Amino acid sequence: MVAVDHLSLQLYTVRGKLDEDFDGTLARIAEIGYTKVEPFGVTAYADRLADALPKHGLSAPTTHAGLLRDEAGPIYAAAKRLGISTVIDPHTDPARWQTADDIKVIADGLNKAAIEAADHGITVGYHNHQFELESKIGGVHGLEILVDNLSDDVILEVDTYWAAVGGADVPALLGKFGDRVKAIHVKDGDGTLNNKAQVAVGDGVIAVRDILAAAPNALRVVELDDFTGEIMDAVQGSYTFLTGEGAPA
């Protein structure tokens, strides 16, 4: 079972709900039992998060932000304001993962960002999709080439679902990366690129328990990229599966 203080929710999961009722959505997340969230669009949402997070007893140890494409200063300022200690770049162009030299350029960008971020007391990380694993150069996953060229200061948030879709043996990959993996995205579904086929954690085909066991110290961040039903049901179901705690009365 996952301890509640070791569990987070990527807010992209509930982006539609946030547009409808920002404060009420965070209140519902806290009511379910989550104590941590992972924001996206942190500069745009900074004011509302600054009010809502403490109001609902939530913290945000990590956030997604495009450090390799956006101006970094406002991102660091928003993170500091919200008490966020780790900023994770969530996406790069798949075309940049076709050669080892191109991948090394991405690693260089992350290494430089980590130096700058350290001046703000912030750690930099990288989050994968499927294409970093689908790309194999000399029999090695592209993500592994990235890691081989990262400084020790750059952490990983392995999206375990997309790693599986990309063809990786996810528990083995997590074991290889070891303590560099400070967070994992925990999601479930049918193991395809169809976001609509994603489901509450525990309801799909992903070997979630084996994945959790392979990264025992990593923060578990629940995420669904999309869902065909009521998204808060999946948020609740994921929480219940991972923690063993039922829905609140």
C-alpha positions, 0 to 999 in steps of 0.5 A, spaced: 500 500 500 502 507 498 502 511 504 498 518 503 504 522 504 507 519 498 502 520 493 500 526 489 495 527 483 497 531 477 492 536 476 492 535 468 488 529 470 482 534 472 484 540 467 476 540 465 474 540 472 479 546 474 476 550 468 469 549 471 470 550 478 478 551 480 477 551 488 471 546 488 476 541 484 481 542 489 477 541 495 474 535 492 481 532 491 483 533 498 476 530 500 478 524 497 484 524 501 490 526 497 495 531 500 499 533 494 498 535 487 503 536 481 501 542 478 501 544 470 501 551 467 504 553 474 505 561 472 498 561 469 495 558 475 500 561 481 495 566 484 489 561 484 494 555 487 497 560 492 490 561 495 487 554 494 493 549 496 493 552 503 486 552 504 485 545 502 491 542 506 495 541 499 502 541 498 505 541 491 512 538 491 513 537 484 510 541 478 511 540 470 513 546 466 517 547 459 524 549 462 527 547 455 522 552 451 519 557 456 523 563 459 525 560 466 525 566 471 517 566 471 517 558 472 522 559 478 519 565 481 512 561 481 515 555 484 518 558 490 512 562 491 508 555 492 513 551 495 515 547 489 522 544 490 522 540 483 520 543 476 520 537 471 520 538 464 514 534 461 515 534 453 520 534 448 519 534 440 520 526 438 524 528 432 529 530 437 530 523 439 533 519 433 540 520 434 545 520 440 547 526 438 540 530 438 539 526 445 545 529 448 543 536 446 537 535 450 541 532 456 546 539 456 539 543 456 537 540 462 544 540 465 544 547 464 537 548 467 539 544 473 545 549 474 540 555 474 535 552 478 540 551 484 541 558 485 533 558 486 533 552 491 530 548 485 531 541 482 530 540 475 527 533 472 525 530 466 518 526 464 518 521 459 512 519 454 513 513 449 517 515 444 523 516 448 523 508 449 520 507 442 527 510 440 532 505 440 539 507 438 544 501 438 539 497 442 539 502 447 532 506 449 533 513 448 531 515 455 537 511 457 542 515 453 539 521 456 540 519 463 547 517 461 549 524 459 545 527 465 549 531 471 547 527 477 543 534 479 537 532 474 532 527 477 527 523 473 520 522 473 518 516 469 511 516 466 511 508 467 505 507 463 508 511 457 514 507 458 510 500 458 507 503 451 514 505 448 516 497 449 520 498 456 521 493 461 519 498 466 521 495 473 527 493 470 528 500 467 526 503 474 531 498 477 537 501 472 535 508 474 535 507 481 535 513 486 535 518 480 528 516 479 524 521 485 517 521 482 513 516 477 507 517 474 502 511 476 497 510 470 493 505 467 489 503 461 490 498 455 497 499 454 496 503 447 496 510 445 489 511 446 488 516 451 481 515 452 482 508 454 486 510 460 482 508 467 483 508 474 489 505 477 488 498 478 483 497 473 487 496 466 493 491 464 499 495 467 503 491 472 502 497 477 504 493 483 511 490 480 512 497 478 511 500 485 516 495 488 521 497 483 521 504 485 520 504 493 522 511 494 519 515 488 513 519 489 507 516 486 503 521 482 497 519 479 495 521 472 490 520 467 491 523 460 484 522 458 478 518 461 471 516 458 467 517 464 467 521 470 474 523 471 473 524 479 471 517 479 477 515 476 481 519 481 477 516 487 478 509 484 486 510 483 486 513 490 483 507 493 487 502 490 493 505 491 492 506 499 487 501 500 482 506 503 475 507 501 471 513 499 470 518 505 463 517 508 
